[in-house]
Amino acid sequence: DTVMLIPALEAIREKFPDCELHALVSSAAAPLLQHLPCLNQVWSMPRVRGRAQIKQNWPFIRALRAEKFDRSVEFGRNDRGAILSLLGGARERLGSECSSQFLSRVCFTQRAKLQPFDKHEAARFFDTLSAWDIAPRLPAECKIYTDPDMDKLAGQWVPANAIVCHMG
């Protein structure tokens, strides 16, 4: 999901070129966005699947609120993301309907229509952004930017013209 989000983040940057663009993702996904040129900051949130840890995450949430974001968009379409959107404190909060209609109404100031799951994930992200008049850039090109220091190290370990496949 994080890699499929990259075209949407780039489109937000194009629509709002002078904005301060941050991304909030799980600690596991943060390295995928760490070197993305369109982002000003990546927020890496510690998370345990299936367990809400509001007490442990409250300092993190307070740091988000201190940024006084104007807008937020929640792409995850889940209750956890809806609640984090509300707690983050942005004035405008865009998200798709999540599993709870009540949470959708309370947590978001703008709701995008939930799109069918037969669409590509990148296209679904653009459907959400259409509420901000951001047009899809399809086919979506998902570029991953790596740490230049790690590139040098990888160049020492992996011979030229090699193919390395890894699912992590």
Disulfide bonds with the S-S distance in Angstrom:
none
